[in-house]
Amino acid sequence: MFYNLFTELRSAKVPVTLKEYLMLLEGVEKNIPEYSINDFYYLARTTLVKDERNLDKFDQVFGHVFKGMEALEDVLTAQIPEEWLQALSEKFLTEEEKKMIESLGGWEKLMETLKERLEEQKKRHEGGNKMIGTGGTSPFGAYGYNPEGVRIGQEKGRHGKAVKVWDKREYKNLDDSVELGTRNIKVALRRLRKFAREGAQTELDLPDTIRATAHQGYLDIKMIAERHNKIKVLIFFDIGGSMDAHIRTCEELFSAARSEFKHMEYFYFHNCLYEGVWKDNKRRHNEVMSTWDVLHTYPHDYKVIFIGDATMSPYEITYPGGSVEHWNEEAGAMWLQRVTDIYESAVWLNPVPDKHWEYTPSIEIINQVFSDRMFPLTLEGIDNAMKELNR
């Protein structure tokens, strides 16, 4: 099984050597991972992967070779019987029938009612309009329809109406080695690069040497500080959900940014910024970095770029507990405001065409937080965003 991991990593073009493979076997022989697949994952990743750009390829191969083993430890257990959420039938509503279904009336009412349902419900419900179930018009459950509800136990959204999702979802890291279809993104990003003279005088300034020599009548050598790229960039990528449709574009941007900016750090988030971000989507439940730590680690002279469609329930931005994945103690808008307060140069790039922004309230809210510094993720939009960051 271990040899299969080695050979499949080689097949996936992850540069693994025999020495590193023997090091992994030595670690297993010394019982470093004991009997935990999670500990073995970290041991294997540490010994076999030397470049973070290959982490996603490693995760894909590891998941294939040890299919099903990792999930035993990471499974999310909800206090709702699985049979309650199995779709035995599905109701199809006309547009007129959908318009007749009313929402409960806001975030607080929705959460309060869900708590009551969890306390009182004792059996499976199907096709209803009240209890947690399937195929109906209840605000709680799966495979039904409600204009404002909590989706529970359904693999993916269908109507885009859920304001909270009770599920554990796995996202894929962006691959920064994607070959760009065009060099134009790099050219647009290059606007942000400011080169300045700094450091020790290590380069010959030929024009000034010629002028000084002509003026003095003897050789007068002039030196100049080496040119350095002073730009430091902090990028936050929205990942998963509705952003799946924009993965290719984001990977191209990620790849271009990697090559253009010497000082670049990146983090992932989902939908809106909250108290935690992460760098590895496979391990995001175990390796979350405090957003406060990020804001205190990278100083205010960093240029900040958010990439996301900003398409979500407005509750996710404006309410505590609004996140679709966890209970956030503070509203997402507060975290976004902290970013814009600390970093004078901050923009948001949105892959959704700007002509559609006015129809999505959440986009309007985030654009206001960023003081109208949201730009479409197009070549022209990137170009304008870089001009804004250069002010």
N, C-alpha and C positions, 0 to 999 in steps of 0.2 A: 504493500500500500504506500509506504514512504517513497519507494522507487518510482511508483506511478506519479506521485507529486513532482518528483524531480524531472522526470521525462516530459510531463505535460507542461511544466513551466518552461522548459527548453523549447517545446513545440510552440508555445505562446510567445516566444522571442523574449522571455525574461532572462537576462544574462546570469544564469546560475552555474557555478563551477562545481567540480567534483569535491574540491576542498570544502566548500560551504555545505555541500550535502553530507559529507563525513562529519562536519561539525554539528549538524543537526542530529545525526545518529548518536553522536557522543553525548549530546544533551539529553536525548531520550534514554540512553543507557544509564545515565546518572540520575534518572527519574526527576528531572527538573520540572516537567509539566505534571508530574504525578498522574492522576487519572482524570484530569480536566481537559476537555477538548478546547476550551477557551484558552487555557494556559499553553496548550500545544500550538494553537494558532499564533500566539504572540512569539513563542520560541521559533517557530518556522519562519514567520515573517521577519524576525530580527536577524536570523542567520542567513536567509536566502535572498532577501531584498535589500539592495544597497542604494537604490534611487527611488525616492517617493513617487516618481512618475510611473513606476511599475506596480504601485500598491493595488490599483484597480485590477490589473491583469492577474496579480497574485490572488486577490479575493475571488475572482471568477474561477480560477483553476482550483483553488482550495475548496470552494463550494461544490465544484463538480466532483472532485476526488472523494471528498468526505461528505457527500450529499446527505442531508438530513441530520447529521450528528450535531452540528452547531446549534441547530434550532431547538434541540432538547433543553438547552440551558437558557436560551434567550427568549423563549416563548412568553408572550404577554397573556396573563390570565385575568380575564374579566369575570365578574360575578354574575354572569348571565349564561344560562345553559345553552349549549351549542344548538340543540334541536329547536330552540325558539327562533333561530335566525336562518334555518334552512329554507330555501325557496322551493315550495312545492307547487306553487302556481303564481301567476303574475297578473296584475290588473292593468289594463290599458285604458287610459282616460282620454277623452277628447279635449281639445283646448277649452271648450266651453265648460266642461266638467271641472277642469283644473282651476279655472277662474272662480268657481264656486267654493273652493276649499280655502278656508281662512287660516291664517297663522295664529299662534297662541297670543301674540302681542308683545314681542320683545324678549331680550336676552334673559332678564331676571325671571320672567314668567316661565320661559322654556326650561331653565335649570331647576326651578322650584318644582315644576310639574314632573320632570324626569325623576327627581328624588322621590316624589310621592309614588310614581309608578313602580320604581324599584322596590319600595317597601310593601306595596299592596299586591303586586302581581305574583301569582303562584303557578301559572301554567302557560303553555304556548298559545299565541294568538295569531291568526292569519286573516288578512283582508279587512281588518277593522280600522277604526279611525281614532282610537284612544290609547290602547296599550302598546307595549313594546312587541313588535311582531314583523311580519313580512307581507308584501303584496297589497297593502292597504293605503290609507291616507293619513295614518297616524304620524305625528312628528318624530316618533322614535322607532328605529328598526331598519329594515333593509328591503330593497326591491319594491318599494312603493313610491308614492309621490306626496310631497307636502311642500308648500312654498317656503317653509322655514323650519328645519328640523335637525335632529342629531342622527347621523348615519352610523349604524352599529352592525358590524359583522359582514359588511358588503365589500367585495374586493376593490371596486373602484366606483367613482361617481358616474351618474348617468344624466342627471338634470342640472347639476351645478347649484343646487338649492341648499345643501347642508351647511349649517353654520358651525358645526363641530363634528369631528369624526372620531369614533371610539374604535381605534384600530392601531396596530403597530405596523408601520410601513417601512420597507427597506428601499433606500435610494442608492443610485450608482454614482461614484465619483466622476467628475468631468475628466476627460483624457486630454492632457495638454500636449500630446504628441500628434494630434490630428493634423494631417496635411491640409493646409489652407487651399481653398479653391481659388483664392485671389489674394494678392499682396496688399490690396487697398486698405484692409483693416489695420495692418501694420503701419501703413503710411499715415492713416488718420490718428492712430495712437502716438505716432512719433511727434505730433505737435506738442505733446505734453513734456517731451524731454528738454530740459534746460541744462545746458552745459555751462559751467562757470569755472573761473580760475580759482583754485584753492590748493592749499598744501605747500610743500617745499618747492623752491625754484629748481626744476629738473629738466626743463626743455629750453633749447636755444630759440630766442626770439630773433629770427633772421631779419625781418624788416627793421626792427629797432636797432639791431646791431649795425646794419648798413648805414642808417641815419646817424647813429652816434659816431661811427668811424669816420664818416665824411665830415662831421662837424668838428671832431677833435683832431683829425689829421693823423691818427694812429688807430690801430685795431682796438676797439672798445666793445667787448663781448657783453651782450645783454641776455639774461636768462628770464624765463617766465614759468609760473606754476603750471603743473600738468593739468590737462582738462579732465574733469570728473563729472559724471552724471549725478547731480544732487537730488534728483527727483526720487521720492519714496512713496510707494503706492500701497494702499490697503484696499483689497477687493472683497466684497461680500456677495456670494452667489446664492440666489434662491434655487432650491433643488426640490424635485419631486412634484407630484400632483399635476397641475396645469402647465408647469414648466417642462414636463416631459416632451411637449411638442416643440420646444425650442432648444433641445440639447445640442443639436449640431451647431447652431449659431453660437451658443455659449462656449462650446469646445473650441471653435475657431477663434473666438475672442480671447479665451484663456490661453491658447497656444501662442497667439500673437503677443499678448501681454507678457508672457514668460520670456519671450525673446527680446522684447523692447525695453523692459524695465529691470535694471540690475537689482534694485532694492524693492522687492514686491513680496507682500504677504497676503494670504487669502484665507477665507473662512466660508463655511456653508451655513445657511439658515433655511427655514421653511416658511414661506408666505410672508411673515413679518418678523422683525428682529425682537427677540425677548432676552431673558437673562442668561442664555447660554448659546454658544455657537460651536462648531466642530470642523475638523479638517479631513475626517475620514468617514464617509457615509455608511460604510459597513459597520463601523464601531461607534456610531454616533450616540448610542444609548450608554456606552461605557466611557467614552473619551470626550466629554463635553467640557469646553473651556468657558469659564465665566466671562460674560460680556464686559463686566466691570474690569476684569483683569486685562482684557484686550485694550480697552480704552485707556488703562493706566500704563500699558506696556509700550504702545506706539504713540509717540508725542504728536503734538498738534500740527506739526509741519508736514505730516503725511497727507497725501491726496487720497480721498476716499471715494470709491466707486461702488455703488450697489447695482446688481444686475438681477432683475426680476420683473414678472408681469404685473405685480401689485394687484392681482385679481383674487379677491377673497371676500368673505363676509366682513362688512365694516366693523362688526363686533370684535374681530381678531385684532384690530388696530386700536379701538377706542375703549375696550372693556377689560378689566382683570378677569382672567379665566376664559378669555375669548379664543385662545389658541385651539386649533382643531386637534392637537396631539397631547397637550398636557395642561395643567392648571397653572397659568402664569399669574404671579402675584401682582404684577404691575402691567398696565396696558402697553401694547406694543408701541403706541405713539410716544410714550414717555422715553422709551429706549432710542427711538429714532431721533427725538428731539435732543437727547443727550449727545448723540453723534454729531448732529449739526451745530450744537453749542460748542463742542470741543474742537471740531475740525472745520475751519473756515472754508476750506475747499472740499466740497462734497457734492456729488451728483448721483442721479439715479438713471440707469439705462433700462428702457422698457422694450421688450421684443414685440409687444402689441402695437400695431399701427396707431399713431397718435390721433387719427381721425375717429377712432373708437373710444378714446379715453373718457369722453364726457358721458358715456352711457354706463360707466362702471364707477359707482360711488367710492370704492376703496382706492382706485387710482387717483381720484380727485383729492381724497384726504391725504395720501402720501405726498402728492405733488405740492399740497399746501405746506406740509411739514418741511419739505425741502425748498420752500420759497420759490416754487416754479422752476426748480433746477432738475426737472425730469426731462429726459431726451429719448426719442425713439432709437431703438437698437438698429440703426441703419448707418451707412457710411457717412451720410450728412449729419445724422444725429451724434455719432461718435466724434466727428470733427468739431461740432458745436460744443459738445461736452468738454472736449480737451481745451478749447478756447476758454470756456468758463473756469476750468481748473487752473488755467495759466494766469488768471487775473491777479 
